[in-house]
Amino acid sequence: MDTNTQISYQDKAVELLKRDAEKIAQLIKVQMDNLTMPQCPLYEEVLDTQMFGLSREIDFAVKLGLLEKSEGREIMASLEEELSILHEIHTEK
């Protein structure tokens, strides 16, 4: 595999992982706005499942050499920060 192809795969992997993280954040935002409270066990179950799935995707991309471990941590940290902000906004309502 040439260097350009590897970089292309790396860019695609990062893009897909960030898109998945955004989908999780959007799902949680909609759930918080319309359906349930953050303390709800179902909410926590959905969040845990989605976050675990994303972490597995990130681990897989790291093992394939498509993503640096630090980039994966940044994606997860960014999502966790975004979810924390959403939680704060919701609890202030």
Disulfide bonds with the S-S distance in Angstrom:
none
